[in-house]
């Protein structure tokens, strides 16, 4: 599976975002990703695990070395999104959720 195909799947980046601060169990991930079904969560966890981006440990799911590197690569996008949201607020518009 190509990386962009994996990251383009619904909820994949959100799961990675939630794991950036440390391991989380499946229930905690599901609670943080309001609106995601448990079947989708477990499918994404399987895909991200088989891709070597996350791993399951005794503490739950966590980023691997590759996943941590990806997290660092996504940081500029997060910074850009914060600037974009501020610009939208200044213009009196609500930023749309992705």
C-alpha positions as CSV (number, residue, x, y, z in Angstrom):
1,X,0.0,0.0,0.0
2,X,1.3,3.4,-0.9
3,X,1.8,5.9,2.0
4,X,-0.5,8.5,0.5
5,X,-3.2,5.8,0.1
6,X,-2.9,4.8,3.7
7,X,-2.8,8.4,5.0
8,X,-5.7,9.4,2.8
9,X,-8.0,6.9,4.5
10,X,-10.5,8.4,6.8
11,X,-9.3,8.6,10.4
12,X,-5.7,7.4,9.7
13,X,-4.0,10.8,10.3
14,X,-6.3,11.5,13.3
15,X,-5.2,8.2,14.9
16,X,-1.5,9.1,14.3
17,X,-2.2,12.6,15.7
18,X,-3.7,11.2,18.9
19,X,-0.7,8.8,19.4
20,X,1.9,11.7,19.1
21,X,2.0,12.1,22.9
22,X,2.3,8.5,23.8
23,X,0.6,5.1,23.8
24,X,-3.2,4.9,24.0
25,X,-5.5,1.9,24.2
26,X,-8.2,1.3,21.6
27,X,-11.0,2.6,23.9
28,X,-9.1,5.9,24.6
29,X,-8.5,6.3,20.8
30,X,-12.2,5.7,20.1
31,X,-13.2,8.3,22.8
32,X,-10.8,10.9,21.3
33,X,-12.1,10.3,17.7
34,X,-15.7,11.2,18.2
35,X,-17.8,9.8,15.4
36,X,-15.5,6.9,14.4
37,X,-16.9,3.5,14.5
38,X,-15.0,0.7,16.4
39,X,-14.8,-1.4,13.2
40,X,-13.1,1.5,11.3
41,X,-10.8,2.0,14.3
42,X,-9.7,-1.6,14.3
43,X,-9.2,-1.6,10.6
44,X,-7.0,1.5,10.6
45,X,-5.0,0.1,13.6
46,X,-4.4,-3.1,11.6
47,X,-3.3,-1.2,8.5
48,X,-1.0,1.2,10.5
49,X,0.5,-1.7,12.4
50,X,1.1,-3.8,9.3
51,X,2.7,-0.8,7.7
52,X,5.2,-0.4,10.6
53,X,3.9,3.0,11.6
54,X,2.4,2.0,14.9
55,X,2.9,-1.0,17.2
56,X,0.9,-2.6,20.0
57,X,2.5,-2.7,23.4
58,X,1.3,-3.4,26.9
59,X,0.3,0.2,27.2
60,X,-1.8,0.2,24.0
61,X,-0.9,1.4,20.6
62,X,2.1,3.6,20.0
63,X,4.1,5.2,17.3
64,X,7.1,3.3,16.1
65,X,10.4,4.9,15.0
66,X,8.9,5.4,11.6
67,X,5.7,6.7,13.1
68,X,7.6,9.2,15.2
69,X,9.5,10.4,12.1
70,X,6.2,10.9,10.3
71,X,4.9,12.9,13.3
72,X,7.8,15.2,12.9
73,X,7.2,15.5,9.2
74,X,3.6,16.5,9.8
75,X,4.5,19.2,12.3
76,X,4.8,21.9,9.6
77,X,1.4,21.1,8.3
78,X,0.0,21.5,11.8
79,X,1.7,24.9,12.1
80,X,0.3,25.9,8.7
81,X,-3.2,24.8,9.7
82,X,-3.0,27.0,12.9
83,X,-2.0,30.1,10.8
84,X,-4.8,29.3,8.3
85,X,-7.4,29.0,11.1
86,X,-6.3,32.4,12.5
87,X,-6.6,34.0,9.0
88,X,-10.1,32.5,8.7
89,X,-11.1,33.9,12.1
90,X,-9.8,37.4,11.1
91,X,-11.8,37.3,8.0
92,X,-14.9,36.4,10.0
93,X,-15.2,32.9,8.6
94,X,-15.3,29.6,10.4
95,X,-12.5,27.3,9.3
96,X,-14.0,24.1,7.8
97,X,-13.1,20.8,9.4
98,X,-11.3,18.2,7.4
